[in-house]
């Protein structure tokens, strides 16, 4: 039976869908309004017009019913009723017309540029031709191929970062905006932004931080003690790093606007392609972090990326990952590793749904703020399949049990569309009474055997780095998991880490 609850639910869904369409149309309009040939049709406020129309209908009906014997009031009521009905109909059809007009213009803008993806070709033909420069090779970097990409990293650099044999790394931040290649142009930026908005995938052009210093040895054989950072933004990363293995052409003239390979590779007469490094690169190269985390009772907490995610869609990803915001620098004291470690914890909290939000009730927010997370730096790589984009990796221990994590978890509306908890099994749990480093190696083997092709590239890179860490410096791992998490207020469900018992 069609009851009031069913009708009310359908009306609510209809309002939600219309609000989503208004938001989408507004976002598309915001992108293309700067075009000189944009048809300047104002969006208007459909909600106000709709509300005014329904109020007019209600008032006019009241006038007709109450003053039906007074022909003057009746006429006024009929006129108001007619105008209100016209306003409601006009609002509905005008909104749809504006939406179709904006969509047609957006589709026309998209058709002017074509982006050709030749990753499959590059993996077969170009990959053997890509080489690292001499300073990278001398610093121990080697190119490794994975199921969903390829990257370069150095065991020697990772050992230095983990041990900080050169002391803490300092950094300076250039607040001037990174200037992408002139070939990019506003047309390409607009095209890329339109594609993201129309695809329905989450997109926000936040201010980011790029790494402008190569982590390689100097003439004295030392890794850099000071790094240069610069402001960039998320859209510039999409237009450079994410187009590194793509060609952008004019659909009408078939002229190549730019070839993404030239942004970060240098062609040699021999046909080889040499990585230009971060300092000479024309890519955005915003800094990212990835973290693999275990709960207090030893469970591995990974994340399933949804199809709405721009990176690693549908794949198993690390517990927390993402690019660093410029806002993260506000709490920095000038120490680079300490800064990216805190930023990685923020990303970890967001993707696991344990980030304290201002909109939460005070008790939950305070409990999440007090939730202890300990981590250590595991390594660093540059993703060559993404134009040399730099990423730092961490191993972390969360100060709550898996059950408590599930109880506390609450995703923000935006993050909830991007990340889902990974199915946890006993096979991915640190066993009590066993050596932690050896247990992590066992879990990594289980993970690769069970997930295989579903592992994202960052997760595969981190698995390889963790193997190197656990085999070469197991004491670092044991020291991390020997740290007892502090007390978490308003919760009595957090057990002591059972796997620490020897």
C-alpha positions in Angstrom: 0.0 0.0 0.0 1.3 3.4 -0.9 1.4 5.1 2.5 2.5 8.5 3.7 6.0 7.3 4.6 6.5 6.0 1.1 5.3 9.2 -0.5 7.4 11.3 1.9 10.5 9.2 1.1 10.0 9.6 -2.6 9.6 13.3 -2.2 12.8 13.5 -0.1 14.7 11.5 -2.7 13.4 13.8 -5.5 14.6 16.9 -3.6 18.0 15.3 -3.0 18.4 14.4 -6.6 17.4 17.9 -7.7 19.8 19.4 -5.2 22.5 17.2 -6.6 21.7 18.3 -10.1 21.8 22.0 -9.1 25.1 21.5 -7.4 26.5 19.7 -10.5 25.2 22.4 -12.8 26.7 25.1 -10.6 30.1 23.4 -10.5 30.2 23.0 -14.3 29.1 26.6 -14.7 31.9 27.7 -12.4 34.4 26.0 -14.6 33.2 27.3 -18.0 31.9 30.7 -17.1 35.3 32.3 -17.9 35.1 31.2 -21.5 34.5 34.1 -23.9 31.8 32.3 -25.8 29.9 31.1 -22.7 26.1 31.7 -23.0 25.6 33.9 -20.0 22.4 32.3 -18.6 22.1 33.0 -14.8 21.4 30.0 -12.7 19.0 31.9 -10.4 17.8 30.4 -7.1 15.4 27.7 -8.0 14.7 26.8 -4.4 13.4 30.3 -3.5 11.2 30.4 -6.6 9.8 27.0 -5.8 9.1 27.9 -2.2 7.4 31.1 -3.2 5.2 29.3 -5.7 4.0 26.8 -3.2 3.4 29.4 -0.6 1.4 31.4 -3.2 -0.7 28.3 -4.0 -1.4 27.7 -0.3 -2.4 31.4 0.3 -4.5 31.6 -2.8 -6.4 28.5 -1.9 -7.0 29.8 1.6 -8.4 33.1 0.2 -10.7 31.2 -2.1 -12.0 28.9 0.7 -12.3 31.5 3.4 -13.7 34.4 1.4 -15.6 32.4 -1.2 -18.7 34.6 -0.8 -16.7 37.8 -1.4 -16.1 37.9 -5.2 -13.3 40.4 -4.8 -11.2 38.1 -2.6 -12.1 35.2 -4.7 -10.8 36.9 -7.9 -7.6 37.8 -6.1 -7.2 34.2 -4.9 -7.8 32.9 -8.4 -5.2 35.3 -9.9 -2.6 34.5 -7.2 -3.3 30.8 -7.7 -2.8 31.1 -11.4 0.5 33.0 -11.0 1.8 30.6 -8.4 1.0 27.6 -10.6 2.7 29.3 -13.5 5.7 30.1 -11.3 6.1 26.5 -10.1 5.8 25.2 -13.7 8.2 27.9 -15.0 10.7 27.1 -12.3 10.7 23.4 -13.1 11.2 23.8 -16.9 13.5 26.8 -16.7 15.9 24.9 -14.4 15.9 21.9 -16.7 16.5 24.2 -19.7 19.5 25.9 -18.0 20.9 22.6 -17.0 20.7 21.3 -20.6 22.2 24.5 -21.9 25.2 24.3 -19.6 25.7 20.6 -20.3 25.7 21.1 -24.1 28.2 23.9 -23.8 30.4 21.8 -21.5 30.3 18.8 -23.9 31.2 21.2 -26.7 34.2 22.4 -24.7 35.3 18.9 -24.0 35.1 17.8 -27.6 37.6 20.5 -28.6 40.5 18.7 -26.9 41.3 15.0 -26.9 43.5 13.2 -24.4 45.0 9.9 -25.6 46.2 7.4 -23.1 49.0 5.2 -24.2 50.0 3.6 -20.8 49.5 0.1 -22.2 51.8 0.9 -25.1 54.3 2.6 -22.7 54.5 -0.4 -20.4 55.5 -2.6 -23.3 57.6 -0.3 -25.4 58.7 2.7 -23.4 59.4 1.1 -20.0 62.6 -0.6 -21.1 63.8 2.7 -22.5 63.3 4.7 -19.3 66.5 5.2 -17.3 67.5 7.1 -14.1 70.1 9.8 -14.2 73.6 9.2 -12.8 73.0 10.9 -9.5 69.9 8.7 -8.9 71.8 5.6 -9.8 74.8 6.6 -7.6 72.3 7.1 -4.7 71.1 3.5 -5.0 67.8 4.1 -6.9 66.5 1.2 -9.0 63.3 1.0 -11.1 60.8 -1.6 -10.0 57.8 -2.7 -12.0 54.4 -3.5 -10.2 51.0 -4.7 -11.3 49.6 -1.2 -11.6 52.6 1.0 -12.3 56.4 1.4 -11.8 58.5 3.4 -9.4 62.1 4.1 -8.4 63.4 3.9 -4.8 66.6 3.4 -3.0 67.3 1.0 -0.2 70.3 3.1 0.8 68.2 6.2 1.0 65.5 4.4 3.0 68.0 3.2 5.5 69.3 6.7 5.9 65.8 8.1 6.4 64.8 5.4 8.9 68.0 5.9 10.9 68.3 9.6 10.2 72.1 9.2 10.1 72.4 12.7 8.7 70.2 14.3 11.4 66.7 15.7 11.0 66.0 17.3 7.6 65.2 21.0 7.5 63.1 22.7 4.8 62.1 26.0 3.4 58.7 26.8 1.7 58.4 29.0 -1.3 54.8 30.4 -1.1 54.9 31.5 -4.8 52.7 29.4 -7.1 54.4 26.7 -9.2 54.1 27.7 -12.9 53.2 24.7 -15.1 54.5 24.4 -18.7 53.1 27.1 -21.0 51.8 24.4 -23.3 49.3 23.5 -20.6 47.2 26.6 -21.2 43.8 27.4 -19.7 42.1 25.2 -22.3 43.7 22.0 -21.0 43.1 23.0 -17.4 39.5 23.7 -18.1 39.1 20.4 -20.0 40.6 18.3 -17.1 38.5 20.1 -14.5 35.4 19.6 -16.6 36.1 15.9 -16.9 36.4 15.5 -13.2 33.2 17.5 -12.4 31.2 15.7 -15.1 32.5 12.2 -14.0 31.0 12.6 -10.6 34.3 11.7 -8.9 35.3 13.7 -5.8 37.4 16.7 -6.8 38.6 19.8 -4.9 41.3 22.1 -6.1 43.1 22.4 -2.7 46.5 24.1 -2.2 49.2 21.4 -2.1 53.0 21.3 -1.5 55.4 20.2 -4.1 58.9 18.8 -3.6 61.5 20.7 -5.6 64.7 18.9 -4.3 65.9 15.5 -5.4 66.7 13.1 -2.5 70.1 12.1 -4.0 73.7 12.3 -2.7 75.8 15.4 -3.3 79.4 15.5 -4.4 80.5 14.5 -0.8 78.3 11.4 -0.8 75.7 12.9 1.6 72.0 13.0 1.2 70.4 16.5 1.4 70.0 18.1 4.8 67.7 20.8 3.5 64.7 20.5 1.1 63.0 23.1 -1.0 59.2 23.1 -1.1 56.8 25.2 -3.2 53.1 25.9 -3.4 51.1 24.1 -6.1 47.5 22.9 -6.4 45.6 19.7 -7.0 44.4 20.6 -10.5 48.0 21.3 -11.7 48.9 17.8 -10.5 46.0 16.4 -12.6 47.2 18.3 -15.6 50.9 17.3 -15.3 51.7 14.2 -13.3 48.4 12.5 -14.2 48.9 13.3 -17.9 52.5 12.1 -17.9 51.8 9.1 -20.2 49.2 10.9 -22.3 49.1 13.0 -25.4 46.8 16.1 -25.6 45.7 17.0 -29.1 43.4 19.5 -30.7 40.4 17.5 -32.0 39.8 19.7 -35.0 43.3 20.3 -36.3 44.8 17.1 -34.9 47.7 19.2 -33.7 49.6 17.9 -30.6 49.2 20.4 -27.8 51.7 18.6 -25.6 53.2 15.2 -24.9 53.2 14.4 -21.2 56.5 12.4 -21.5 58.4 15.6 -22.1 57.4 17.1 -18.7 59.6 14.7 -16.8 61.7 12.7 -19.3 64.7 13.8 -21.4 65.1 12.2 -24.8 68.6 11.0 -25.8 70.0 10.5 -29.3 70.2 6.7 -28.5 66.4 6.6 -28.1 66.7 6.3 -24.3 64.4 8.4 -22.0 66.2 9.8 -18.9 64.2 10.9 -15.8 64.8 14.6 -15.4 64.5 14.5 -11.6 62.3 16.7 -9.4 64.3 19.9 -9.7 64.3 20.0 -13.5 60.8 18.5 -13.8 57.8 20.5 -15.2 55.3 18.4 -13.2 53.5 19.5 -10.1 55.1 16.7 -8.0 53.0 17.3 -4.9 54.1 15.3 -1.9 52.1 12.3 -0.8 52.2 9.9 2.1 51.0 6.3 2.6 50.7 4.5 5.9 50.1 0.8 6.8 48.6 0.6 10.3 47.9 -2.1 12.8 45.4 -1.9 15.7 46.3 -2.4 19.3 45.2 -6.1 19.1 47.3 -6.7 16.0 44.9 -6.4 13.1 46.0 -5.0 9.8 43.7 -2.1 8.9 43.6 -1.5 5.1 41.2 0.5 2.9 39.1 -0.5 -0.1 39.1 2.5 -2.6 35.7 3.1 -4.1 35.0 3.8 -7.7 34.6 7.5 -6.8 38.3 7.7 -6.0 40.6 9.4 -8.6 43.5 7.1 -7.7 43.5 3.3 -7.3 39.8 3.0 -7.9 38.4 -0.3 -6.7 41.8 -1.5 -5.4 43.1 -2.3 -1.9 45.0 0.7 -0.6 47.2 1.4 2.4 45.5 2.3 5.7 45.9 6.0 4.9 47.2 7.8 1.9 46.9 11.2 0.2 48.7 14.3 -0.9 49.7 16.9 1.7 47.8 20.2 2.0 49.6 23.5 2.5 47.5 23.9 5.6 49.5 21.0 7.2 52.5 23.4 7.3 50.8 25.6 9.9 51.8 23.3 12.8 55.3 22.6 11.5 58.4 23.6 13.4 60.7 23.4 10.4 61.6 19.7 10.7 60.6 17.9 7.5 60.2 14.3 8.7 58.2 15.4 11.8 55.9 17.5 9.6 55.2 14.7 7.0 54.7 12.2 9.9 52.0 14.4 11.4 50.4 15.0 8.0 50.4 11.2 7.3 48.5 10.7 10.6 45.9 13.1 9.5 45.4 11.2 6.2 45.3 7.9 8.2 42.6 9.2 10.5 40.5 10.5 7.6 40.6 7.3 5.6 39.9 5.1 8.6 37.1 7.4 9.7 38.7 8.4 13.1 39.4 12.0 12.3 38.0 14.4 14.9 35.5 16.7 13.2 34.2 20.0 14.4 30.6 18.9 13.6 30.9 15.8 15.9 29.4 15.7 19.4 32.1 16.8 22.0 32.5 13.4 23.6 33.3 11.6 20.3 35.5 14.4 19.1 37.5 14.4 22.3 37.9 10.6 22.3 39.2 10.6 18.7 41.5 13.5 19.4 43.0 11.5 22.3 43.4 8.3 20.2 47.2 7.6 20.1 49.0 6.8 16.8 52.7 5.9 16.8 54.5 5.7 13.4 58.0 5.4 11.9 59.2 6.4 8.4 59.7 3.4 6.2 60.9 4.9 2.9 60.5 7.1 -0.1 59.9 6.6 -3.9 59.1 8.5 -7.1 56.2 7.1 -9.2 57.6 7.1 -12.7 54.2 6.1 -14.1 52.9 9.3 -12.6 55.6 11.7 -13.9 57.9 11.2 -10.9 55.4 12.1 -8.2 57.2 11.7 -4.8 55.7 9.7 -1.9 56.8 8.9 1.7 55.8 5.7 3.5 55.0 5.0 7.2 54.3 2.1 9.4 51.9 2.8 12.3 50.3 1.4 15.4 46.9 2.6 16.5 46.1 2.9 20.2 42.7 1.0 20.0 41.4 -2.4 19.3 39.7 -3.4 16.0 36.3 -3.6 17.8 36.9 -0.1 19.3 38.0 1.2 15.9 34.8 0.0 14.3 32.8 1.5 17.1 34.5 4.9 16.8 34.6 5.0 13.0 32.6 7.8 11.5 33.4 9.0 8.0 32.8 12.5 6.8 30.3 12.8 3.9 33.1 13.4 1.4 35.4 10.7 2.7 32.6 8.1 3.0 32.3 8.1 -0.8 36.0 7.4 -1.2 37.1 4.9 1.4 35.6 1.7 2.8 37.1 -0.5 5.5 39.0 -3.5 4.2 37.7 -6.9 5.3 39.8 -8.0 8.2 40.7 -11.7 8.8 42.7 -13.6 11.3 45.3 -14.2 8.6 46.2 -10.5 8.7 46.6 -10.4 12.5 49.9 -10.3 14.5 49.9 -13.5 16.5 50.5 -13.3 20.3 53.9 -14.4 21.5 55.6 -14.1 18.1 58.3 -11.7 16.9 56.5 -8.6 15.4 59.0 -8.2 12.5 58.6 -11.9 11.5 54.8 -11.6 11.8 54.6 -8.6 9.5 56.6 -10.5 6.9 54.2 -13.4 7.2 51.2 -11.1 6.8 52.7 -9.4 3.8 53.1 -12.8 2.2 49.5 -13.7 3.0 48.3 -10.3 1.6 50.1 -10.8 -1.7 48.9 -14.4 -2.1 45.3 -13.5 -1.3 44.8 -10.1 -3.0 47.3 -10.3 -5.9 46.2 -8.0 -8.7 43.8 -6.1 -6.4 46.7 -4.5 -4.6 47.2 -0.8 -5.5 50.7 0.4 -6.6 51.4 2.3 -3.4 50.5 -0.8 -1.3 52.8 -3.0 -3.4 55.7 -0.5 -3.1 55.1 -0.3 0.6 55.0 -4.1 0.9 58.4 -4.3 -0.7 59.8 -1.5 1.5 58.4 -3.2 4.7 60.1 -6.4 3.7 63.4 -4.6 3.5 62.8 -2.9 6.8 61.7 -6.0 8.7 64.6 -8.1 7.4 67.3 -5.4 7.7 66.3 -3.4 10.8 63.8 -5.5 12.8 64.6 -3.6 16.0 63.0 -0.5 14.6 59.8 -2.4 14.1 59.9 -4.0 17.5 60.6 -0.6 19.1 57.5 0.9 17.4 55.1 -1.8 18.6 56.7 -1.8 22.1 55.3 1.7 22.6 52.3 1.4 24.8 49.4 3.7 23.6 48.2 6.2 26.1 44.8 6.0 27.8 41.8 6.9 25.7 39.1 8.7 27.7 35.4 7.6 27.6 36.2 4.1 26.4 36.9 0.8 28.3 37.0 -1.4 25.3 40.7 -1.0 24.5 42.8 -4.0 25.5 46.5 -4.1 26.0 48.4 -5.2 22.9 48.3 -9.0 23.3 50.9 -9.7 20.7 53.5 -7.9 22.8 53.6 -10.7 25.3 56.9 -12.6 25.0 
